[in-house]
Amino acid sequence: MTATAQKNATKESARGAVVRIFALLKAGEYAEIYQYLPNSMQQRTTREQLDQSLSRLQNFLLIDRITVGKTQQSGETAVVETTILGRLKRPLTVNGATISEGRVIAQQILAKEDGQWKLITADNRTRDLFLKEHPDFKNNFRLTEPQLFFRQNGKWMPLATALSRTGRPRPPGLR
């Protein structure tokens, strides 16, 4: 990152960092997201690995819209509510229901490292390690589990409902 970009990044709000990360995600500029990962994750993953991983995701879905909502901040940590709307390139059929559109409502956890907001929720391992190292974090924020929905007959339905009808176990974090 250039000195000017670093200076601008340090002034950026937690909400602004999430807006920027999601803009990069939607634009397919995956390698640029790397600068927003915590140092611990950067030690486990190269910029090229992140780029390849997120590029594979593009083979399965198209992101239509990303919205950033309420921000909770306490010192060097923050939680930002987000909603991602997208379409599967190849629709799925689950218990007779065709799933082609989805919506994910999730909170993004961020923490400042070296004056820049870093996305802690980039992966479960990083998030879980952060929460273990900062047990009081949950006391400062109202945290919620991610919610996944699919559109059926013009209405948003919880994905867990479709999965429960199949007898399949629900993935962790689904309501």
Buried (B, 14 or more C-beta within 10 A) or exposed (E): EEEEEEEBBEEBBBBBBBBBBBEBBBEBEBBBBBBBBBEBBBEEBEBEEBBEEBEEEEEEBEBEEBEBEEBBBEEEBBBBBBBBBBBBEEEEEBEEBEBBBBBBBBBBBBBBBEEBBBBBBBBEEBBEBBBEEBEEBEEBBEEEEBBBBBBBEEEBBBBBBBBBEEEEEEEEEBE
